[in-house]
């Protein structure tokens, strides 16, 4: 079973990173594997904690050398820019068929945009995530519980998840965080 972790390049406190580690570990111990776009600290933390807990990870980047990822040397890193043409066309079609259209300003931005279906549906577009976890709030700290009105590099992923009816859990939303904390407690109690 897969879930998607979508973060950003924003900073999170050590306390929040520790919480993400607990999330990733609990999900891995419950049989969930993580798929990310490798776009920030949330993605990195969920990937690392899943791996360290025995889970499987997939990072789907816009290019082979994105941030600290290297698709030529890491088995779990896949690059949209090096995907077969047919797969790229299918990813674009998914975006357009679901009304998730955004004008790309460069080839890199296009790769970032069209890697969204791979992040949600897998590197072959055939293994949808069961849910998406994020930590999104605006610069003033306002929480966007469903991420509909938040315009970032992750917006296409959120919009596609909503079109595909993939639930989005935003840890910045106190209700979502409470539900996730309860899940973590349940996993810890089963392990004890």
Backbone as ProteinMPNN parsed JSONL, in Angstrom:
{"seq_chain_A": "XXXXXXXXXXXXXXXXXXXXXXXXXXXXXXXXXXXXXXXXXXXXXXXXXXXXXXXXXXXXXXXXXXXXXXXXXXXXXXXXXXXXXXXXXXXXXXXXXXXXXXXXXXXXXXXXXXXXXXXXXXXXXXXXXXXXXXXXXXXXXXXXXXXXXXXXXXXXXXXXXXXXXXXXXXXXXXXXXXXXXXXXXXXXXXXX", "coords_chain_A": {"N_chain_A": [[0.852, -1.177, 0.0], [0.487, 2.219, -0.768], [1.293, 5.585, 0.189], [1.343, 9.13, -0.281], [3.753, 11.565, 0.373], [3.897, 14.953, 0.596], [5.752, 17.738, 0.598], [7.545, 20.749, 0.966], [9.933, 23.316, 0.244], [10.094, 24.676, 2.568], [11.072, 25.467, 5.933], [10.976, 23.336, 8.79], [10.493, 23.006, 12.291], [12.68, 21.29, 14.651], [11.139, 19.818, 16.435], [8.802, 19.427, 14.929], [9.873, 17.963, 12.82], [10.672, 15.674, 14.204], [8.139, 14.737, 14.862], [7.194, 14.103, 12.276], [8.927, 12.0, 11.704], [7.947, 10.082, 13.457], [5.437, 9.719, 12.305], [6.123, 8.661, 9.749], [7.45, 6.286, 10.557], [5.381, 4.916, 11.966], [3.52, 4.556, 9.91], [5.025, 2.951, 8.121], [5.426, 0.686, 9.737], [2.856, -0.178, 9.758], [2.483, -1.203, 7.306], [2.494, 0.543, 5.152], [3.974, 2.094, 2.349], [6.052, 4.776, 1.188], [5.724, 7.431, -1.15], [7.259, 10.131, -2.704], [7.945, 13.511, -3.911], [10.372, 14.471, -3.408], [10.729, 17.098, -2.62], [11.207, 18.635, -0.351], [11.754, 19.105, 3.228], [9.735, 17.602, 4.521], [9.202, 15.548, 2.684], [11.748, 14.322, 2.591], [12.078, 13.502, 5.268], [9.903, 11.727, 5.716], [10.552, 9.78, 3.835], [13.095, 8.864, 4.774], [12.409, 7.905, 7.358], [10.579, 5.924, 6.739], [12.164, 4.129, 5.267], [14.059, 3.418, 7.278], [12.426, 2.008, 8.912], [11.85, -0.261, 7.595], [10.224, -0.04, 5.376], [9.217, 0.516, 1.907], [10.387, 2.854, -0.496], [9.733, 5.489, -2.844], [10.966, 8.03, -4.834], [10.027, 10.581, -6.851], [11.312, 12.596, -9.031], [11.638, 15.807, -10.759], [13.875, 15.994, -12.385], [16.986, 14.199, -13.112], [19.006, 14.916, -11.288], [18.132, 16.279, -8.678], [17.779, 18.537, -6.1], [19.293, 16.914, -3.44], [19.13, 14.468, -4.552], [19.842, 11.643, -6.666], [19.083, 10.216, -9.472], [20.48, 8.457, -11.011], [22.018, 6.922, -9.366], [20.595, 6.069, -7.132], [18.398, 3.565, -6.193], [15.708, 3.964, -5.542], [14.919, 6.344, -6.63], [13.355, 8.109, -9.171], [13.267, 9.776, -12.261], [11.292, 12.196, -13.812], [12.047, 13.508, -16.181], [13.6, 11.664, -17.553], [11.907, 9.623, -18.161], [10.2, 7.236, -20.276], [8.867, 8.412, -23.412], [6.148, 7.778, -23.94], [5.107, 7.331, -21.362], [5.447, 9.889, -20.267], [3.662, 11.312, -21.912], [1.266, 10.071, -21.145], [1.151, 10.9, -18.472], [0.852, 13.674, -18.8], [-1.614, 13.658, -20.107], [-3.283, 12.674, -18.078], [-3.174, 14.831, -16.284], [-4.351, 16.89, -17.847], [-6.855, 15.736, -18.508], [-8.02, 15.736, -16.024], [-8.377, 18.35, -15.505], [-6.278, 19.763, -14.407], [-4.467, 22.066, -15.139], [-1.746, 24.02, -15.847], [0.227, 26.699, -16.811], [3.422, 26.094, -17.959], [6.542, 27.547, -17.248], [9.094, 26.955, -17.989], [11.274, 24.298, -19.12], [12.08, 22.807, -16.909], [10.073, 23.567, -15.046], [7.88, 22.496, -16.357], [8.515, 19.763, -16.182], [8.373, 19.501, -13.405], [5.664, 20.049, -12.959], [4.363, 18.012, -14.518], [5.296, 15.741, -13.3], [3.654, 15.247, -11.237], [1.409, 13.315, -11.538], [2.897, 10.915, -11.432], [3.928, 10.984, -8.855], [1.635, 10.657, -7.349], [0.434, 8.363, -8.465], [2.355, 6.495, -8.976], [5.459, 5.286, -10.52], [4.785, 4.018, -12.88], [2.263, 4.789, -13.268], [0.244, 3.187, -12.224], [-0.323, 2.468, -9.605], [-2.039, 3.748, -7.383], [-1.798, 6.112, -4.693], [-3.059, 5.674, -1.377], [-3.645, 7.779, 0.295], [-2.719, 11.196, 0.947], [-0.183, 12.966, 2.617], [0.585, 16.066, 4.062], [2.065, 19.211, 5.058], [0.907, 22.077, 5.285], [0.627, 25.539, 5.408], [-0.114, 29.03, 5.094], [2.082, 31.911, 4.672], [1.423, 33.531, 6.786], [0.668, 31.799, 8.667], [-1.869, 30.778, 8.49], [-3.986, 28.002, 8.254], [-4.506, 25.743, 5.625], [-6.842, 23.598, 5.279], [-7.736, 21.823, 3.268], [-6.132, 22.356, 1.176], [-6.947, 23.543, -1.189], [-6.851, 26.237, -1.897], [-4.281, 26.98, -1.929], [-1.471, 28.104, -3.469], [1.285, 26.758, -4.676], [4.375, 25.126, -5.61], [3.493, 22.601, -5.212], [0.789, 22.607, -5.699], [-0.428, 21.457, -8.12], [-0.306, 18.709, -7.481], [-1.967, 18.509, -5.227], [-4.4, 19.325, -6.352], [-4.803, 17.337, -8.297], [-4.96, 15.088, -6.61], [-7.357, 15.665, -5.273], [-9.15, 15.566, -7.435], [-8.907, 12.884, -8.082], [-9.97, 11.817, -5.871], [-8.369, 11.198, -3.678], [-7.677, 11.142, -0.362], [-6.554, 13.987, 1.526], [-4.376, 14.674, 4.091], [-3.611, 17.207, 6.136], [-1.139, 18.103, 8.172], [-0.829, 20.513, 9.427], [-3.364, 21.241, 10.024], [-5.251, 21.206, 12.886], [-7.24, 19.234, 13.473], [-6.666, 17.171, 11.674], [-4.063, 16.575, 12.487], [-4.507, 15.658, 15.085], [-5.915, 13.305, 14.55], [-3.915, 11.844, 13.241], [-2.033, 11.66, 15.307], [-3.453, 10.008, 17.048], [-3.524, 7.68, 15.527], [-0.757, 7.063, 15.492], [-0.363, 6.548, 18.241], [-1.949, 4.244, 18.495], [-0.524, 2.435, 16.881], [1.887, 2.336, 18.301], [0.982, 1.194, 20.715], [0.217, -1.327, 19.843], [2.666, -2.373, 19.173], [3.909, -2.558, 21.587]], "CA_chain_A": [[0.0, 0.0, 0.0], [1.269, 3.446, -0.901], [0.784, 6.915, 0.486], [2.205, 10.168, -0.835], [4.167, 12.647, 1.258], [4.17, 16.146, -0.215], [6.208, 18.868, 1.403], [8.001, 21.911, 0.229], [11.28, 23.714, 0.65], [9.999, 25.434, 3.815], [11.728, 24.934, 7.128], [10.163, 22.851, 9.904], [11.273, 22.924, 13.534], [13.121, 19.94, 15.02], [9.985, 19.155, 17.05], [7.922, 18.986, 13.844], [10.578, 16.903, 12.095], [10.54, 14.475, 15.039], [6.774, 14.239, 14.694], [7.143, 13.468, 10.955], [9.609, 10.706, 11.823], [6.985, 9.167, 14.084], [4.407, 9.432, 11.292], [6.709, 7.749, 8.767], [7.69, 4.99, 11.193], [4.094, 4.26, 12.245], [2.932, 4.125, 8.636], [5.813, 1.825, 7.618], [5.127, -0.472, 10.576], [1.486, -0.594, 9.436], [2.467, -1.753, 5.948], [2.441, 1.581, 4.115], [5.204, 2.56, 1.719], [5.903, 6.194, 0.874], [6.134, 7.97, -2.441], [7.375, 11.587, -2.586], [8.566, 14.222, -5.021], [11.682, 14.907, -2.959], [10.725, 18.556, -2.737], [11.501, 19.371, 0.871], [12.068, 18.401, 4.467], [8.698, 16.608, 4.796], [9.461, 14.415, 1.792], [12.979, 13.667, 3.025], [11.886, 12.877, 6.578], [9.028, 10.561, 5.559], [11.327, 8.762, 3.105], [14.113, 8.292, 5.657], [11.802, 7.14, 8.451], [9.993, 4.722, 6.144], [13.292, 3.217, 4.977], [14.662, 2.91, 8.519], [11.447, 1.115, 9.555], [11.659, -1.445, 6.747], [9.29, 0.216, 4.283], [9.715, 0.765, 0.559], [10.244, 4.26, -0.846], [9.91, 5.942, -4.219], [11.075, 9.478, -4.968], [9.812, 10.887, -8.265], [11.825, 13.953, -9.172], [11.483, 16.368, -12.1], [15.1, 15.793, -13.155], [17.801, 13.164, -12.478], [19.798, 15.465, -10.196], [17.226, 17.266, -8.074], [18.199, 18.712, -4.711], [20.388, 15.992, -3.146], [18.782, 13.163, -5.115], [20.555, 11.267, -7.87], [18.336, 9.105, -10.061], [21.394, 7.518, -11.663], [22.722, 6.12, -8.359], [19.701, 5.624, -6.061], [17.39, 2.66, -6.742], [14.333, 4.386, -5.273], [14.707, 7.671, -7.21], [12.959, 8.078, -10.571], [13.213, 11.129, -12.813], [10.307, 12.407, -14.878], [12.682, 13.933, -17.434], [14.186, 10.519, -18.252], [10.873, 8.608, -18.391], [9.866, 7.022, -21.688], [7.959, 9.421, -23.971], [4.757, 7.339, -23.77], [4.749, 7.573, -19.965], [5.313, 11.343, -20.127], [2.404, 11.704, -22.569], [0.175, 9.6, -20.29], [1.105, 11.782, -17.297], [0.263, 14.942, -19.268], [-3.034, 13.41, -20.383], [-3.962, 12.595, -16.777], [-3.306, 16.203, -15.768], [-5.32, 17.635, -18.651], [-8.18, 15.106, -18.361], [-8.55, 16.072, -14.706], [-8.496, 19.803, -15.397], [-5.157, 20.324, -13.658], [-3.661, 22.664, -16.201], [-0.99, 25.175, -15.402], [1.2, 27.033, -17.845], [4.808, 25.899, -17.546], [7.387, 28.679, -17.631], [10.379, 26.435, -18.441], [11.272, 22.847, -19.216], [12.117, 22.302, -15.539], [8.739, 23.752, -14.471], [7.022, 21.507, -17.012], [8.823, 18.473, -15.554], [7.845, 19.576, -12.04], [4.207, 19.967, -13.092], [3.897, 16.726, -15.038], [5.694, 14.63, -12.437], [2.586, 15.076, -10.234], [0.72, 12.02, -11.601], [3.787, 9.841, -11.012], [4.041, 11.057, -7.399], [0.384, 10.127, -6.782], [-0.008, 7.095, -9.044], [3.492, 5.598, -9.128], [6.296, 5.532, -11.684], [4.137, 3.472, -14.076], [0.885, 5.322, -13.226], [-0.68, 2.072, -12.005], [-0.39, 2.114, -8.183], [-2.441, 4.988, -6.704], [-1.643, 6.266, -3.24], [-4.316, 5.608, -0.626], [-3.876, 9.109, 0.851], [-1.599, 12.124, 0.837], [0.125, 13.7, 3.855], [1.327, 17.289, 3.831], [2.107, 20.163, 6.172], [0.774, 23.322, 4.525], [-0.061, 26.728, 5.879], [0.451, 30.164, 4.364], [3.166, 32.6, 5.363], [0.904, 34.126, 8.014], [0.323, 30.721, 9.58], [-3.235, 30.291, 8.297], [-3.999, 26.613, 7.803], [-5.371, 25.395, 4.5], [-7.131, 22.204, 5.598], [-7.889, 20.957, 2.106], [-5.095, 22.778, 0.231], [-7.535, 23.995, -2.452], [-6.573, 27.63, -2.206], [-2.864, 27.222, -1.682], [-0.759, 28.043, -4.741], [2.712, 26.511, -4.531], [4.806, 24.13, -6.585], [2.757, 21.364, -4.946], [-0.629, 22.774, -6.028], [-0.956, 20.457, -9.061], [-0.475, 17.409, -6.821], [-3.173, 18.6, -4.403], [-5.573, 19.383, -7.24], [-4.988, 16.01, -8.878], [-5.432, 14.203, -5.535], [-8.777, 15.944, -5.06], [-9.891, 15.038, -8.601], [-8.857, 11.418, -7.997], [-10.595, 11.468, -4.587], [-7.355, 10.701, -2.755], [-7.76, 12.013, 0.818], [-5.393, 14.791, 1.891], [-4.249, 14.969, 5.511], [-2.714, 18.336, 6.33], [-0.735, 18.072, 9.577], [-1.016, 21.863, 9.977], [-4.754, 21.304, 10.47], [-5.295, 20.532, 14.196], [-8.074, 18.025, 13.442], [-5.912, 16.131, 10.975], [-2.923, 16.198, 13.328], [-5.048, 14.861, 16.192], [-6.235, 11.985, 14.002], [-2.642, 11.186, 12.981], [-1.466, 11.331, 16.623], [-4.2, 8.855, 17.545], [-3.026, 6.548, 14.748], [0.586, 6.75, 16.001], [-0.543, 5.92, 19.56], [-2.473, 2.893, 18.263], [0.582, 1.604, 16.384], [2.825, 2.143, 19.421], [0.373, 0.265, 21.676], [0.262, -2.678, 19.263], [4.063, -2.805, 19.176], [4.386, -2.73, 22.973]], "C_chain_A": [[0.895, 1.236, 0.0], [0.532, 4.65, -0.336], [1.781, 7.902, -0.09], [2.495, 11.208, 0.237], [4.569, 13.835, 0.407], [4.532, 17.297, 0.694], [6.568, 20.045, 0.542], [9.404, 22.232, 0.708], [11.265, 24.515, 1.937], [10.679, 24.707, 4.967], [10.677, 24.432, 8.122], [11.065, 22.759, 11.127], [11.689, 21.479, 13.798], [11.972, 19.146, 15.643], [9.051, 18.619, 15.968], [8.567, 17.883, 13.016], [10.514, 15.599, 12.881], [9.149, 13.867, 14.911], [6.638, 13.53, 13.338], [7.833, 12.109, 10.967], [8.667, 9.666, 12.426], [5.896, 8.764, 13.094], [4.935, 8.4, 10.305], [6.945, 6.356, 9.318], [6.386, 4.233, 11.42], [3.45, 3.755, 10.954], [3.686, 2.924, 8.065], [5.52, 0.554, 8.421], [3.722, -1.01, 10.329], [1.356, -1.078, 7.995], [2.381, -0.732, 4.823], [3.842, 1.942, 3.642], [4.979, 3.991, 1.27], [6.44, 6.521, -0.517], [6.162, 9.491, -2.288], [7.929, 12.183, -3.88], [9.936, 14.745, -4.641], [11.831, 16.416, -2.893], [11.052, 19.311, -1.464], [11.681, 18.47, 2.07], [11.002, 17.352, 4.805], [8.952, 15.359, 3.962], [10.664, 13.608, 2.285], [12.777, 12.894, 4.325], [10.996, 11.641, 6.476], [9.752, 9.434, 4.829], [12.307, 8.074, 4.056], [13.501, 7.431, 6.758], [11.123, 5.883, 7.931], [11.082, 3.684, 5.877], [13.845, 2.591, 6.254], [13.719, 1.968, 9.264], [11.089, -0.069, 8.675], [10.691, -1.254, 5.603], [10.007, 0.454, 2.964], [9.453, 2.229, 0.223], [10.417, 4.459, -2.342], [9.951, 7.463, -4.19], [11.007, 9.777, -6.455], [10.133, 12.348, -8.5], [11.61, 14.484, -10.589], [12.704, 16.148, -12.993], [16.0, 14.796, -12.418], [18.611, 13.65, -11.281], [19.008, 16.617, -9.59], [17.509, 17.313, -6.587], [19.373, 17.768, -4.442], [20.121, 14.592, -3.702], [19.538, 12.916, -6.411], [19.888, 10.019, -8.443], [19.24, 8.091, -10.756], [22.084, 6.593, -10.671], [21.825, 5.579, -7.253], [18.556, 4.81, -6.66], [15.96, 3.139, -6.558], [14.017, 5.774, -5.844], [14.46, 7.534, -8.709], [12.824, 9.519, -11.06], [12.186, 11.219, -13.933], [10.998, 12.703, -16.206], [13.301, 12.776, -18.214], [13.18, 9.388, -18.469], [10.672, 8.403, -19.894], [8.802, 8.036, -22.149], [6.488, 9.046, -23.756], [4.266, 7.589, -22.341], [4.566, 9.068, -19.707], [3.987, 11.817, -20.727], [1.198, 11.266, -21.738], [0.028, 10.479, -19.048], [0.471, 13.124, -17.673], [-1.234, 14.782, -19.499], [-3.831, 13.338, -19.078], [-4.185, 13.994, -16.224], [-4.389, 16.962, -16.529], [-6.729, 17.058, -18.517], [-8.83, 15.444, -17.026], [-8.603, 17.578, -14.463], [-7.39, 20.462, -14.586], [-4.164, 20.869, -14.684], [-3.022, 23.931, -15.661], [0.036, 25.456, -16.486], [2.616, 26.895, -17.281], [5.661, 27.042, -18.089], [8.763, 28.241, -18.136], [10.264, 24.917, -18.557], [11.281, 22.225, -17.816], [10.733, 22.42, -14.888], [7.757, 22.763, -15.076], [7.248, 20.122, -16.392], [8.284, 18.394, -14.131], [6.332, 19.363, -12.055], [3.757, 18.557, -13.473], [4.436, 15.522, -14.272], [4.62, 14.341, -11.385], [1.85, 13.742, -10.34], [1.599, 10.857, -11.148], [3.909, 9.806, -9.486], [2.796, 10.465, -6.74], [0.065, 8.703, -7.229], [1.114, 6.085, -9.263], [4.23, 5.815, -10.429], [5.755, 4.939, -12.983], [2.668, 3.887, -14.16], [-0.152, 4.241, -12.946], [-0.831, 1.651, -10.537], [-0.759, 3.362, -7.371], [-2.174, 4.962, -5.203], [-3.013, 6.211, -2.587], [-4.685, 6.96, -0.03], [-2.608, 9.926, 0.672], [-1.422, 12.825, 2.179], [0.955, 14.92, 3.483], [1.362, 18.104, 5.111], [2.098, 21.538, 5.526], [0.024, 24.388, 5.316], [0.594, 27.908, 5.168], [1.497, 30.877, 5.215], [2.721, 33.255, 6.661], [0.47, 33.057, 9.016], [-1.097, 30.207, 9.428], [-3.185, 28.89, 7.7], [-4.956, 26.465, 6.63], [-5.714, 23.92, 4.642], [-7.246, 21.303, 4.383], [-6.947, 21.338, 0.973], [-5.645, 23.269, -1.099], [-7.085, 25.384, -2.86], [-5.106, 27.985, -2.065], [-2.116, 27.06, -2.993], [0.743, 27.949, -4.506], [3.12, 25.554, -5.639], [4.08, 22.799, -6.39], [1.29, 21.436, -5.364], [-1.156, 21.747, -7.023], [-1.173, 19.088, -8.424], [-1.743, 17.418, -5.978], [-4.429, 18.579, -5.274], [-5.856, 18.022, -7.864], [-5.494, 15.022, -7.827], [-6.921, 14.413, -5.292], [-9.621, 15.396, -6.208], [-9.969, 13.515, -8.546], [-9.466, 10.89, -6.697], [-9.624, 10.754, -3.642], [-7.367, 11.643, -1.559], [-6.435, 12.725, 1.103], [-5.446, 15.057, 3.391], [-3.187, 16.045, 5.676], [-2.375, 18.428, 7.815], [-0.86, 19.453, 10.224], [-2.444, 22.079, 10.473], [-4.856, 20.538, 11.789], [-6.149, 19.264, 14.21], [-7.352, 16.869, 12.758], [-4.756, 15.64, 11.844], [-3.382, 15.319, 14.487], [-5.348, 13.434, 15.734], [-4.948, 11.181, 13.759], [-1.973, 10.787, 14.299], [-2.152, 10.1, 17.218], [-3.741, 7.576, 16.835], [-1.655, 6.103, 15.267], [0.491, 6.046, 17.35], [-1.025, 4.476, 19.421], [-1.357, 1.955, 17.813], [1.577, 1.314, 17.507], [2.278, 1.129, 20.418], [0.392, -1.169, 21.142], [1.666, -3.259, 19.317], [4.56, -3.121, 20.575], [4.07, -4.087, 23.532]], "O_chain_A": [[1.92, 1.284, 0.68], [-0.696, 4.722, -0.38], [2.931, 7.552, -0.355], [1.586, 11.673, 0.925], [5.481, 13.736, -0.413], [3.704, 17.773, 1.47], [5.949, 20.292, -0.493], [9.986, 21.485, 1.495], [12.313, 24.994, 2.37], [10.831, 23.486, 4.954], [9.615, 25.037, 8.27], [12.256, 22.468, 11.011], [11.113, 20.552, 13.229], [11.844, 17.944, 15.408], [8.562, 17.493, 16.069], [7.882, 16.968, 12.56], [10.324, 14.533, 12.296], [8.993, 12.648, 14.857], [6.029, 12.463, 13.264], [7.373, 11.171, 10.314], [8.6, 8.525, 11.967], [5.483, 7.605, 13.052], [4.284, 7.387, 10.048], [6.681, 5.36, 8.645], [6.291, 3.047, 11.104], [2.901, 2.654, 10.917], [3.065, 1.98, 7.577], [5.382, -0.527, 7.849], [3.428, -2.161, 10.653], [0.251, -1.334, 7.518], [2.214, -1.104, 3.662], [4.77, 2.075, 4.44], [3.845, 4.386, 0.999], [7.443, 5.977, -0.98], [5.199, 10.08, -1.796], [8.322, 11.47, -4.803], [10.6, 15.392, -5.451], [12.923, 16.951, -3.086], [11.166, 20.536, -1.501], [11.751, 17.247, 1.954], [11.348, 16.296, 5.336], [8.919, 14.243, 4.48], [10.609, 12.382, 2.384], [13.249, 11.766, 4.463], [11.297, 10.613, 7.084], [9.582, 8.263, 5.169], [12.343, 6.846, 4.133], [14.011, 6.353, 7.061], [11.099, 4.868, 8.628], [10.935, 2.511, 6.221], [14.073, 1.383, 6.311], [14.149, 1.219, 10.141], [10.141, -0.799, 8.964], [10.362, -2.22, 4.916], [11.231, 0.575, 2.911], [8.423, 2.784, 0.608], [11.133, 3.717, -3.014], [9.085, 8.107, -3.598], [11.828, 9.288, -7.231], [9.325, 13.229, -8.205], [11.422, 13.701, -11.52], [12.582, 16.119, -14.217], [15.805, 14.564, -11.225], [18.874, 12.879, -10.358], [19.2, 17.779, -9.949], [17.487, 16.293, -5.898], [20.368, 17.824, -5.166], [20.82, 13.641, -3.351], [19.838, 13.847, -7.158], [20.103, 8.908, -7.958], [18.804, 6.98, -11.056], [22.674, 5.589, -11.07], [22.254, 4.705, -6.499], [17.83, 5.295, -7.527], [15.081, 2.763, -7.333], [12.95, 6.322, -5.565], [15.251, 6.922, -9.426], [12.32, 10.378, -10.337], [12.204, 10.428, -14.877], [10.576, 12.199, -17.247], [13.507, 12.896, -19.422], [13.56, 8.306, -18.916], [10.947, 9.303, -20.688], [7.951, 8.457, -21.365], [5.674, 9.908, -23.424], [3.127, 8.014, -22.142], [3.636, 9.469, -19.008], [3.278, 12.624, -20.125], [0.217, 12.002, -21.634], [-1.089, 10.77, -18.62], [-0.36, 13.645, -16.93], [-2.025, 15.653, -19.138], [-4.931, 13.884, -18.991], [-5.275, 14.305, -15.744], [-5.246, 17.603, -15.921], [-7.697, 17.813, -18.421], [-10.056, 15.438, -16.911], [-8.845, 18.023, -13.341], [-7.544, 21.594, -14.129], [-3.176, 20.225, -15.037], [-3.69, 24.795, -15.094], [0.648, 24.53, -17.017], [2.957, 27.497, -16.264], [5.517, 27.449, -19.242], [9.52, 29.063, -18.655], [9.268, 24.329, -18.137], [10.584, 21.243, -17.561], [10.271, 21.475, -14.248], [6.89, 22.246, -14.372], [6.293, 19.397, -16.114], [7.797, 17.349, -13.702], [5.794, 18.591, -11.261], [2.879, 17.981, -12.83], [4.063, 14.388, -14.574], [4.669, 13.308, -10.717], [1.675, 13.077, -9.319], [1.099, 9.909, -10.542], [3.983, 8.731, -8.892], [2.895, 9.839, -5.684], [-0.507, 7.924, -6.467], [0.866, 4.955, -9.683], [3.707, 6.45, -11.345], [6.206, 5.307, -14.067], [1.923, 3.4, -15.01], [-1.299, 4.356, -13.377], [-1.401, 0.597, -10.253], [0.108, 3.967, -6.741], [-2.307, 3.932, -4.544], [-4.007, 6.646, -3.169], [-5.864, 7.272, 0.14], [-1.561, 9.402, 0.294], [-2.402, 13.229, 2.805], [1.9, 14.832, 2.698], [0.761, 17.731, 6.119], [3.156, 22.104, 5.25], [-1.072, 24.152, 5.823], [1.725, 27.8, 4.695], [1.758, 30.48, 6.351], [3.543, 33.51, 7.541], [-0.038, 33.378, 10.091], [-1.503, 29.297, 10.151], [-2.436, 28.629, 6.758], [-6.068, 26.993, 6.643], [-4.957, 23.068, 4.176], [-6.887, 20.128, 4.456], [-6.965, 20.705, -0.083], [-4.883, 23.403, -2.057], [-6.953, 25.671, -4.049], [-4.738, 29.16, -2.081], [-2.127, 25.975, -3.574], [1.391, 28.942, -4.177], [2.313, 25.212, -6.503], [4.055, 21.965, -7.295], [0.613, 20.408, -5.38], [-2.237, 21.201, -6.804], [-2.116, 18.381, -8.781], [-2.511, 16.456, -5.999], [-5.402, 17.892, -4.959], [-7.009, 17.602, -7.951], [-6.365, 14.204, -8.121], [-7.665, 13.447, -5.125], [-10.687, 14.825, -5.978], [-10.984, 12.927, -8.922], [-9.481, 9.685, -6.448], [-10.001, 9.838, -2.911], [-7.095, 12.833, -1.719], [-5.355, 12.156, 0.947], [-6.429, 15.594, 3.902], [-2.011, 15.821, 5.391], [-3.227, 18.789, 8.626], [-0.985, 19.55, 11.445], [-2.701, 22.996, 11.253], [-4.578, 19.339, 11.819], [-5.803, 18.307, 14.902], [-7.421, 15.727, 13.212], [-4.499, 14.439, 11.928], [-2.714, 14.343, 14.83], [-5.066, 12.474, 16.451], [-4.899, 9.982, 14.037], [-1.409, 9.697, 14.401], [-1.497, 9.251, 17.822], [-3.591, 6.527, 17.461], [-1.418, 4.91, 15.46], [1.186, 5.057, 17.582], [-0.564, 3.591, 20.142], [-1.249, 0.827, 18.294], [2.051, 0.187, 17.649], [3.029, 0.291, 20.918], [0.564, -2.116, 21.91], [1.849, -4.465, 19.481], [5.525, -3.869, 20.739], [4.407, -4.376, 24.68]]}, "name": "protein", "num_of_chains": 1, "seq": "XXXXXXXXXXXXXXXXXXXXXXXXXXXXXXXXXXXXXXXXXXXXXXXXXXXXXXXXXXXXXXXXXXXXXXXXXXXXXXXXXXXXXXXXXXXXXXXXXXXXXXXXXXXXXXXXXXXXXXXXXXXXXXXXXXXXXXXXXXXXXXXXXXXXXXXXXXXXXXXXXXXXXXXXXXXXXXXXXXXXXXXXXXXXXXXX"}
